[in-house]
Amino acid sequence: MIKGMRGQIALPFVLLVGGIIAEIVIAGSVVAFFASASSVGEQLALRSLSAAYAGVYDGILKVSGNKETAAAGDVNYTVTSGSDSANVIVSRTTDDASDSYVFTITATASARTRRRKVVASLTANQMTGVVRIISVTEQAL
């Protein structure tokens, strides 16, 4: 080998190894970003669902305390849970055959960019005031 030709392979080798390391670092950063964003999205969805359930159960509490709730029309109010809020609508119809009121409680909650909706159906006897929960379900917006 000629004396001045030594080390010529070192520069391409260093560039190749450096490029591979840079590619691994970039790929790891992208994966970490998307994993973090997914985790935050799941947390927001869970927070909005919890706020919606809190709104529905608050509506059930109002109905169980006063069976004449929503006698003059729908009752619309907001329940706040930390930084999240739920818009609650309580509506009532009368079922004359069973001598009871049928309530529908709808809670639409939001936690930043995520929104969830939970609907509950329940009956209250007109004479005794006994409340019976029929269903509590999550529905699509």
Secondary structure, 3 states (H helix, E strand, C coil): CCHHHCCCCHHHHHHHHHHHHHHHHHHHHHHHHHHHHHHHHHHHHHHHHHHHHHHHHHHHHHHHHCCCCCCCCCEEEEEEECCEEEEEEEEEEEECCCCEEEEEEEEEEEECCEEEEEEEEEEEECCCCCEEEEEEEEECC
